[in-house]
Amino acid sequence: MNALWITPALSFLLTLSALAADWPRWLGPDGDLTWREKGLVEKFPEGGPAVLWRAPVANGYSGPAVVGDRVFLSDYVIETGVVDDRPGTRTVLTGEERVRAYDAATGKVLWSYGYDVPLNVSFPNGPRTTPAVEGELLWSLGAEGHLVCLRVKDGSVVWKKELKKEYQQVEAPFWGYAHHPVIHGDLLYCLPGGEGTTVVAFNKKTGAEVWRALTAKDPGYAPPVVITRGGRDILIVWHPEALCGLDAATGKVFWSIPFSAAYGMSIMAPRVGGDHVFVGGIVKKSLLVKLSADGTAAEVEWTGAPKQALSPKNGTPLVWNGHLYGCDADGEMRFADLVTGDRLWSSEEPLKGESPNSGTFFMVRLTEAAPGAPNHLIANDLGELVLADVSPAGYKEVSRAQVLKPTTPGMGRTVVWSHPAFARQCVFLRNDREMICVSLAQ
């Protein structure tokens, strides 16, 4: 009988595979910024956590998605032009927008799909959205509205369309198409913009339009959210003029509550806690509505004031156990009572005690953390990972490590403005030069 010898490296990979969990879309498998894996470190080792691999990438704000043994990421190879980080102007670049698949264990490129497209948006650093992966298919949306459905195994095209052209938009939204593709059942939801087509549902397998709804001057940047109330699926859409609830299957508008986003910046994904839905944005804007039992009606609970709740810019906050918390417009962490909007505390510590213009961090809750261990992991725009305990009592940092170099121009400094993926007991992060896989396994 032949003996089967398992090397330490193979043993590690087999163990990793057995413990692996996917991150198939922006904000995680359930869209709630929750990492449900056991066996994570409670404190970083001296010198920081191990980087398992590094893979070259090009420019982009897009975050990775991780499914099975593959990582998916979109980026932009600049041929002409320079990224301009002045917020009030569009800049033209030429180059190739790409979607690529990588081996999750090694970082090796498995396939690449690309197309030439000039960018004419503000902060033209490449694609903004994280691919959505389900079964054998992947959907990706580019900065100028190129929507593609690809096969996971080889990157071959199933269908594609240009939202800007098909829905007769003169130009992309000012900061580019940035709403992440949302898959629910047989449908794919997008925000093309236009008269009666602010939100459109497509058949996810064919790309055929199923329904269209809503009219707004601009579609905004916030991905829709699907919730279930009374056995009915409700699509929550926040565009720069209103927060709306629609029948997810037909597009019928159930309710619309006017709420103006400053500078058209409806960015964060609506957050749902019980019967409440929260949205917020810069210049101290925030709104909480209460839903009816079946979700077909809503009424305003409160709107923001300077000392209430939080006003997110680049990041989507968390809702947990009746609380609302996350990154405010300039980098503070703020923690509030969801129902009342009253702020319980704030902290500048995630960004080293500073609140720079457009300061950003992304945070996930660690549901499987052991008692007494840090219950949140933060990836800030300085390229650091931070383990912290976050609760109604306050913020307590446990461990911090520099893992990635900030490379993207962002309001007069260099930043990392790409949401990581959390899967396989690892964090997958990117800047404009490389994507790295950082092990957080005990």
N, C-alpha and C positions, 0 to 999 in steps of 0.2 A: 504494500500500500504506500502511495506517495504521501509524504508529509506536506502539510500546507503551512508554509512559514509566512507569518504576518509581520512586516516591518513596523517599527514605531510610527513611521509616517502614515503607512496604510491603515494602521489601527486608529490613528487620530482621524483620518478621513472617514473611516467607517463609522466611528462614534459620532462625528460631526453630522454625517448624513442621517443617522438615526434620530438625532436631536433637532434636525433642521426644521425651520418654519419659514414660510414664504412671506414676502412683502410685495404683493403683485400689483400695487397701485399706490398713488400718492396718499399719504397719511395712514397706510397700512391696510391689512386685509379687510377690516371693518370700517375704515375711514375715521377712526377715533383716536389716532395717535397713541395707541397702546401696543406695547411689546410683550407678548405672552410667551416668553421662553424662560426656562429654568437654567440653573447652572452658570449664571453670569457673575463676573467678578464684583466684589463689594468695595474694592479699592484698587486703583491702578498700581501696578508694580513700579518700583523705582526705574526711572527711564521711560516710563509710559508703556501702554499695551503694545503687543507685538503687531507689526504690519506684515500680514501674510503674503501680500503681493501688491505690486503697483503696475498699472496699465496706462499707456499714453492715451490721452483724449484731447479733443480740441475744445473750442469755446462753448459756453452754454450755461444756462441756469437750471436746466433740466436735472431732476434727480433720478437715481437708478430705481429699477424694479427688479426684484429677485424672486424667481420661481424655480423650484427644483435645483438643478445643477447649473442654472444660467442666470446671468445678470444682463439686463437690457438698459441701454442708455442712448439718448440722442445728443448730438453736438453739432457744431458749425465750424467748418474749415474756412477761415478767412483768406480770400485771394487778394482783394483790394479794400482799402479803407482802414480806419482806426476806430476802436470803440470809444465813444464819447459819453461821459457820465454826467453831462449837464442835463438836469431833469426837464427842461422846457423846450427841447429841440429834438427833431428827428435827425437821424444820421444814416447815410447810405453805406452799406457794405455789399460786396459781392463775394460769393463763395458757394460751398456745398453744404447742405444740411443732411445729416446722416442719422440713421438708427442702426445700432450695432448690438450684437449679442456676444457676451464674454463667458468663458468658463468660470464658474463661481469658485472653483478650487484653485485656479492658477492665474486668472486674469487674461488668458489667451483669447484673442478675437476669433470667434467661430464663424460669423458672417457679418456683412455690412451692406446696408441698402442706403443709397444716397441720390440726391437730385440737386441740380444747380438752382439757386434762387437768390435774388438780391433782397437784402433786408432794408427797410425804410421805416424804422421805428425809433423811439427813444430808448436809450440803453440797449443798442443792437448787438448784444453779446451772444446771440444764438437762441435756440429753442428754450422755452420756459417750462414746458409741461413734462411730467413723468409718464412714460408709457403705461398703459393698462394691459394686463395680461390675464387671459382666461382660457384654460384648455389649450387648444392648438393654435390660438390666434393672439395677436398683439395689435393694439391700436395706438397710434402716436399722432400728435398734433404739433405742427411747426409754427414758428413765430409769425409767418405770413399766411397761415391758414391752410397749409397742406396737411390734409387728413389722410392717413394711410392705414390699411389693415394688412398685416403681414403674417406669414406662417412662422410660428416659433421655431420650427426645426431648421429652416434654411433662409428665412428672410424674403421668400418669394412673395410677390404682391397678390393679395386676394381681391382688393379693390382700393381705389384711391379717388380723391376729389380735392378741389381747391375751393374752400369755403368763400374766400374773398371774391373769386370770379363767379361761382355758381349763384351766390346771393347778392351779386351786383354791388359790392362795396368798393368805393373809390380807393380806399386804402385800409390797411389793417388798423385795429385799435392803436391808440397812441403808443402804448407800451407793448404792442404785439398781442397776438392771440396767446393767452396765458391760462385759460381755464383748462384744467386737466380732463381728459376724456372720462366719462362716467358710464359704466356698463351696469345695466340692471335687466335681468331676464333676457329677452331677445333684442333689447333696445340699447342704443348708444346715444347719449345726450350731448349736444354741443351748443355753443352760443355764436352762431355766424354773424348776427347783427342784421339790421334791415327792417323794413316795414313788415310787420307780422311774422318776422323770423328771428327775433331776438333769441329764442330757444327753438331748436329743432331736434326731433327724435329720428334716428336712422335705424334701419334693420342692421344689426351689428355684423351679420354674415354677408350681406349683399351691398350695403351702403345705400339702399333705397330709402327715400324719405318716407316716414310713417305719419308724422304730423308736425305742424309748425304752430307757434303761438307767440304772443306778446310783441309790443313795439316800444322801443326806447331809442333815444338819440344814439347811445353807445351801448354795446352789450356788456361792458365791464370785463372783469378778470376772474370772477369767482366761479368755481365749478358748482353745478347744481348738486343737491343732496336728496337722496330718496329715503323717506321714512314710511313706516306702516302704522296706520291708525284705524282702529275698528275694522280690520281686515282689508283696508284700502291702502294702496300705495300712493303716497303724495310726493310730488316733486317740488322741492323748495328751490326757488330761483331768486337770487339777489342781483339785480342789475343796478346801474347808478341812479335810478329814479324810484325804485320800489322793491320791497320784499314781497314775493308772490308764492302762492300755493296752487299747484296744478294737479290734475289727474295724471299720474305718471304714464298711464296706458294710452290716453287719448289727447292730452294737452288741454283739456277743458280747464279754464281758469276758475278756481273756487274763490280766491280772495287776493287782494292786492293792497298793500299798505304803503303809502308814499313814504319814502325815506331817501333823501338825497345824499349821495356819496360825494365828498369833496373832490374836485378835479376828476370826477368820473372813476375814482379809485375804489370800486367795490372789489375787494381782493380776497379776503378770507372766505373759506367755506363756511356756510351757516352751521352753527353748532346747536345741537338739540339736547336738551336735558329734561326728561319727563314730558310735560305738556308745553314746554317753552322752547322758543327758537331765538338765538342771539346772533346779531351781526354788528360789526363795528368797523370804524376806519379813522383816518387821520383827522386832526383838528377836533379831537374830543367828541367824536360822533359815535353813538352806540344806540342800539334798539333791542328791546326784548318784547316778544309777542307771546301770547298764550293761545294755544290751539284748542279747538273744540275736541270732543272725544273722538270724532271720526276725521279730524283734520281738515274739514271742508269750510271752516270758518276760523278767524283769528282776530284778536284784539290787542291793542297796545297795553303792555304792562308798565313800561317806563322807557324814557329816552335819556341819553347821556347828559351829564353835567361835568364840569371840570374835576370834581372829586369823586366821581362814580366809575366803577367797573374799569374797563380798559378800552383803548382805541388802537387795535392792531394795524400794522402796515404790511410788512412782508410775510408775516407768519400767521397761522391759524391757531387760536388758543384751544385749551382743553376744557371739557366740562366733565366733572367727576364729583359724585356724592353731594350734589347741590351747590357746587362751587364752579366758578369760572376763573381761569388763570392762564397766563402766557406772556408773550412779549408785546409790550406796548410800542407805540410808533417809533420811539427813539431808544429802545433797548432796555428799558426797565422791565423787570418781571413784576406783574401785578396780580393780586389774588383777591377775588371778590365773591360775595354772596350772589349767586345767579338770580334768585328770585327778587331780591331787593335792589341789586346793583351796587350795594354799599361795598366800598373797597376795604378789605381787612388789613392789608399791608402791601408794601412795595419794596423792591430791592434792586440795586444796580450791580450786584455781585456777579451775575452770569457773564457780564462783559467787563469784569475787572474793576468795578466801581465807577465806570464811565457811562455816559449816555450820549454816544456820538449820533450825528445826524443819520437817520435810518438804521440805527443799531439793530441788529437782528440775531436772534437765536431760534433754533428749532428744538423741541422737547418732546420726549415720549415718557409715558408712565410705565413703570416696570411692575406689572401685576404679580409676578412670581417671585418678587424679592422676599428674602427671608425677614422675619421680624427683626427690627433694628438696623437692617441694611438700607442703603439709599434707595428711594423709591422712584427716582426720575433720572433720566440721562439727557443731557443737553449737548447739542452741537452748536457752537456759536460762530459768528462770522469772522472770528480771529483764527479759525482753524483749530479750535480746541474742543476736546470732549470733557464734560464735567459731570461727575456723579454727585447728586444732591438729594437731600431729604426735603420735600416740599409738602406743607400741610397748612391747615388754618392757623397754626401757631407761628409760622414763618418759614424762612429759607435757611437751610444749613448745608453748606458745601462740605463734601467728604473728600473728593479727589479731583484733580485736574491734570490734563496732559495735552501738550501740543502735538497734533498728528498730521496737520496739513498746512501748507503755506497759502495765505491769501494771495490771489493773483488778479481778481476781477476789479476794474475801476468802479468805485461806488461812492459817490458824493465826496470826492476829494481824498479818498483813502483806498486801500485795496482790501477786498473782502472775499468771503466764501458765502455766496447767496444761493446755495443749492441744498435742497432738503435731502438728507441721507436716507438710505434704506437700512432696516434693522432686521436681520435674518441670519439663520445658521450660526447663532451665537456670535455674530460679527456685525460691525457697522461698515457700510459701503458709502464712501464719501468721494466727492470729486471737486476739483477746481478747474481751471482752464488748461491745465497741462497733464494731469493724471487723475485716475481714479484709484483709490486704495481700499483694501480690505483689512480692517482692523479687528483682531480677535479679542472678544470680551469673555471668552470661556474661562471658567475657573481652572 
